[in-house]
Amino acid sequence: MADHYEVLGVSRDASTDEIKKAYRRLARQLHPDVNPGDEAAEKFKLVTHAYDVLSDDDSRRRYDMGGGDGAAGNFGGFGGFGDIFETFFGAAQGAGRGGRPRSRRERGQDALVRVTLDLGDVVFGAHRDIEVDTAVLCETCQGSCCQEGTSPVTCDICGGSGHVQRQVRSLLGNVVTSQPCGTCEGYGTTIPFPCGTCGGQGRVRSRRTVSLDIPAGVETGLRLQLPGSGEVGKAGGPNGDLYVEVSVNAHQAFSREGDDLLATLEVSMSDAILGTETSIQGLDGEVDLEIRPGVQSGDVLTIKGRGITPLRGSQRGDLRVGVQVVTPTKLDSAQRALIEDFAKKAKAPGPQLAQFQQGLFSKLRDRFRGH
């Protein structure tokens, strides 16, 4: 039996690319359509069989270890039962049933980018211009993959079908098998003069700007889908999709619960007793607050419609401000005298046990949530 390496004219340590190049060169010379004759046909069969064995890593390894043609069992040219089924049910990879070649145009991959927002951006939404590193259409060849003035040519080995047939002997007799053409890789055409800009891919890597309108109400972890804004496919194939993952920075004064905004307002003891009016700086302008006399720590002031616009809807949530009465810790003599005089006149009862209640922080949290 002829040595497969000698048949292809390559060394035993030849790379996969070297084996493929050698096969293509010999196949062009010996193909029956190019070089008719029994001798050329036999050589073509030897070359094709040698390529089949050496182009597959597993079969080549078995062949190098002395395992004959590298087959996994004695099935007369088949790699096993799986290959037999592929033969009879037309499962040749790379070429469609009926001998149709593969298309060079492929859909591009999806892309994922991340954008960081402030909590204020979430109230009404925001606009961002995002820089994306992706594949774009080659401006030189416009996706044709060819140099200017040239075009793909029909493969002279498979005749444009994208696959080649060969006859092998098996336990079931002579069987004709079909597999992707090694010369054109199943495309049915070759590109003798590939575009120098994209290397015959029809696309190049580049940075481009994507304008994005981020709707109100988004939250950390949400992904926005921009159909057709991903990378362009090979040979000018359709674009994939672009996904934008949102991350919202924490705010020093406000937090979010659903569509509501939560905040804590420190109130002096005197303002808590007498009541007062004040204003705070909200995320979208000033907010006026009226603190009633006798307000207690844990009370919640609700300002309707000053929260976040929901992701799907137009009715804004509320701003909920929890009151925390601040008790002074340092008093001068005059202040202390006033407080003592107030305590005598108020005749308030001393500290005493009362019915058990939740702690201040739990109480405040539950009131925020409407419990």
C-alpha positions, 0 to 999 in steps of 0.5 A: 500500500502506498504511503499517504505522505509520499502520495501527497508529496509532503513530509511526515511532519507536514502541517494541515495547511501544507497537506491541504495545499498539496492535495489541491495542487494534485487534485487540479492536475489529476481530476478526471474532468481535467486529466481524463484517463484510467491512470490519472483516475487511479492516482486521483483516487489515491490522492483523495484517499490520502487526503481523507486520512491525513486531513483528519487529526484522529485518523492521521494519528492512527495511521502514524501509529501503524493503524492502516488507513487510520480507520477505527474498525474494519469497515472497508473505508468507513470510520465507523457506523456513524460514517455509514449512516452519513453515507446513506442519509446524506449527512455530508458536512458543508454541502446541502442535500441535492449537491447545493454548495455552501453560501459564503455569506454568513450572519454576523455574531451578536455583540455585548457592550456595557453602559454605566448610568447615574440614578438621575438618568433613570428618571427620564431616560438618557441618550448615549453614543457608544463606541463599539469595536466590531466587524464592518463591511469592507469598503474596498470590495463591499463584501465581494471578498475579491480584488476590484475587477475580479470575481469568484470562479467556479471550482474546477474540481467539484464543478460548482457543486461544493462537494466531490464523490468517491467510490469506496468498498464496504461490507455492503459493496461499492458505495458512492460517498459525498463530502465537501470539496477540499479545494473550495471548502464546499463553497462551489467557487474559489477566489483566485484574487482575494481583496487585499484589504480584508484578506477575502473575508468581506469585512474588517475590524473597526470602531464605530459609534452607535447612538442609543436612546436609553428608556426611563426605568432601566435598572442594573442587569437589564439588557437592551437589544438593538437588532442589526447593530452587531458585527457584519457577517462574512462576505457582507452577510447580515449583521448580528444584534447588539446587546447593551447591558445597563449598570446604575451607579449608587446615589449618595442620597437616594435609593430606588425601590421599584418606581419609587425613590427613597430618601432620609431627611434629618430634622432637628428636635425643635423643627420636629416639635414646632413643624416647618417648611423646607425644600430638598434637591431632588434628582429632577429639581427642588422638592418642597416639603411640609413638616407637621408639628410633632413629626416622629422618627420613622414617619414618611413624607410622600410626594406624588409623581416625583419618582421614576418613570416606569420602563413601560408606562408614563405614570411616575412613581413617588418620592418617599422621604423618611424622617429622622429626628436628630436629638442634640448631644451637646448643649451649653448651659443656656440651652440645657436650662431651656430644655429643663424648663420645658420638661418641667412645664410639659410634665411628660411621664418618665421612660417606661416600657410600652407595647413591643414594636419593631425597631426604628430601621425595620419600621422605616423600611416597612413604611417605605414599602407601604406595610 
